[in-house]
Amino acid sequence: MLQVENLNAWYGAAHILYDLSFEVGRGEVVAVMGRNGAGKSTTMKSLMGLVESRSGRVRLAGRDISALPTYQIARLGLGYVPEDRRIFTELTVLENLDVGQQPARCFADGSPAPSWTPDRLFRLFPNLAEMRHRPGGQMSGGEQQMLTVARTLMGNPLVVLLDEPSEGVAPIIVEQMAKTIVELKTQGLSVLLSEQNIHFAEMVADRVYVVEKGQIRWQGAMSELTGSTEVQRSFLTV
């Protein structure tokens, strides 16, 4: 569903990402892990076209999106949940969801991709159902995190980029977020997850790429990473 070849990115003269190559299959959850500053969020932003200076090839469901502007990438089915959430604080939950709405999609083989409505999302996020008329600015950080995921799903994406979904939210929200990602996987949705919480990643991810200083330094099954204290100590612990 998502193929990335030799992705490079720069902020001004600073070279941040170095020839990253990875892929995400249909119905697969893949984690990009690393310490703070490793390049995880820059990877997500580069895939969405939010980093102006970048190179490499990115394919979404077989289509080259490398040179497209962000709005076209989103319209083709790449959903993005940013680390800083970016909900509309003066709009209600329902209004935030309405902003994200896009038409239903199909996979490359013609089968329908998961299609989302507010009612279906309220079953996935019961907390949001109880506050559907509440402005986003009057919600907790965890509730806002659920809202930004739900808003992204309203775009009926083929692949979702989740940037640090467990950061700064209560443990009960982290657990609910993990259950949500697993449910999305059962629906056939593909997820690329940026994360440094190995316990959270272990609950949801099939495979993992470990990034250090903008380079992929290790890759393998999630179970291999959790079983290797050497890799964790080398690339994940502070």
Buried (B, 14 or more C-beta within 10 A) or exposed (E): BBBBBEBBBBEEEEEBBBEBBBBBEBBBBBBBBBBEEBBBBBBBBBBBBBBEBBEBBBBBBEEEBBEBEEEEBBEBBBBBBBBEBEBBEEBBBBBBBEEBEBEEBEBEEEEEBBBBEBEBBBEBBEBBBEBBEBBBEEBEEBBBBBBBBBBBBBBBBBBBBBBBBBBEBEEEBBEBBBEBBEEBBEEBBBBBBBBBBBEBBBBBBBBBBBBBEBBBBBBBEBEEBBEEEEBBEEBBEE
